[in-house]
Amino acid sequence: MSLSKPHSATSAAQRPDPWAEDEARDAEHRAEPRRWTAQEAAELRQRDPALSPWKVVVWQLAAGCLIALGAWLISGEAAVGWSAAYGALTVALPAAVLARGLTSPLAKVGAISSAMSFMVWEMVKIGLSVAMLLLATALVPGLSWPALLLGLVLTMKVYWLAAVFKPKPTI
């Protein structure tokens, strides 16, 4: 059993606080954010416009057409092209529904309604995508699942292309 001497209050007070320097430096940089004026916000929106969800849907549809055409030409079978097209449509159609929901006037009433609108329309989008996948065997004769999945995945990746080719902000 070790009988060590308890630390006294004076010894603890004499030791430097290892966090004090960080806290002092953070306090200097922790200024309250400045509220923007309506004019400053409008200038920012003009300099760096948001990417329209409708442009993404158009990019997805164009990519879906190219993917379907490529699948048909490579395989030589129309069913493979239709399967890839249906896979692309499984992404683009629900994205169009989401875009419609997010650009409706009700989605822009306030911050809470915008967030709720996004969540609701995103659930609708997911549900529609799942329903389309479940109906694929009934709707696409001679369905090729690999072609459908290829069309689906490549069309999903168009979000990245749309973000890359978004107009650069003007400074």
N, C-alpha and C positions, 0 to 999 in steps of 0.2 A: 504494500500500500504506500503510495507516494504522498508525502505531505508537502505539497507545493504551496507556496505562499500565494494567496489570491491577489489578483491584480487590483491595485488601488485606483481610485478615481483620478489621482494625480498622474499616474503613469499613463493611463488611457488618454488623458487630456494633453499630455506632452507629445504623444505620437502624432505625426501628421496624418491627416485624413487623405487616403489615396484617391478619393473621388472628388475632393474639393476643387482641384484644378480643372477637371472635366466639367463639373457643374458650373464653374465660373465661365469657362469658355462657351458652354452651351447657352448660358443666359445671355451672352452677348449676341448670339446668332438667333435667338428665339424671339425675334420681333413679331409683333402681331401682323398678319397679312393685311395689305391695303385693299380696300374694296374698290373694284373697278367702276368707272362711270359707264353709263350706257353707250357713250360714244367710243370709249376704249374697247368695250366688248364687241361692238359692231365692227371696229377696225380690225380686230383680231379675226373675226369671222370672215371678213373680206380678204385678209391676207392669207389665211389658212382655212379654206372652206372644208366642211365635213364631206366625207365620201358618201354619196347618195346610195341608199340600199338598192334602189332600182338599177343603178349602174352595175352593182354586183350581180343582180339577177340576170341582167342582159349578158354580162360576161359568162355567167354560168350556162345560160342557154346556148351561147355561141360555142363555148367549150364542149358542151354536150353534143352538139351537132357534129363538131369535128371528131370527137371521140367515137361517136356512133359510125360515122363515115369511115374512119380509120379501122375500126373493128370489123366492119363489113368487108372492106377492101382486103384486109390482111387475111381474114378467115375465108372469104369467098362465100359466106353464108349470111343470108339476110336476117335469119333468126338471131345471130350473134350481134349484128348491128342494132336490131330492135331491142335486144336485151341491154346493150350498153346505153342506148337512148333512154330506156325506161329507168336505168340506174341513175342517169343524169337528171331525168325528170323527177326522180324521188328526192333529189336535193333541191332543184330549182323551183319546183312548184310550191313546196312548203316555205322556201325562202321568200317567194313572192307574196304568200299569205302573211308572213311575218312583216315584210316591208309594208304591206298595205295597212296592217294593224298599227305599226309604229309611226306611220305618216298620217294617221287619221287625226282629226282635230281633237278628239277626246284624249288622245295620248299626250297632248301638249298642254293640258290644263294646269298642271303643277308638277312639282318634283315627285310627290308620292304617287300621283296618278300615272306619271310616266314610268316609274319603276314597276308599279303593279301591271301596267299595260304591257311592258316588256316581258314580265314573268308569265303573264297569261298567254300572250301570243307566242312566246317561246315554247310553252307546253303544247299549244295547238300545233305548232310546227313539228315538234317531236312526235306527237300523236298521229299527225297526217303522214309523216315519214314511215312510221311503223306500220300503219294501215296499208300504205302503198306497197311496202315490202311483203306484207301478208297476202295481198291480192295479186302479187306478181305472177304466180303460177297460173292463175285463172285469166289474167289479162294479156299475157305475152305467150303466144304459141311457140313451142320449141325453146323455152327459156333456157338461157345459158347463165348459170349463177356466176361463174368467173367473169363473164363479160359485164353482167349487171353490176357486180361489185367493183370492177375496174371503172366503169362509168360513174358510179356513185363516189368512189374515193377521189378520182381525178377531178370531178366536178366540185367536190368539197374543197379541194386545194385552190380553187379559183379565188377564194377569199384572199389568199396571199398575193396572187397576181394583181388583184384589184388594189390592194394596199400598196404594192410596189409601184404600180403605174399611176397611182393617185397624183394629181398635179402637185408639184412642189410649192410650198408656201413662198409668197413673195415677201421680201424683207424691205 
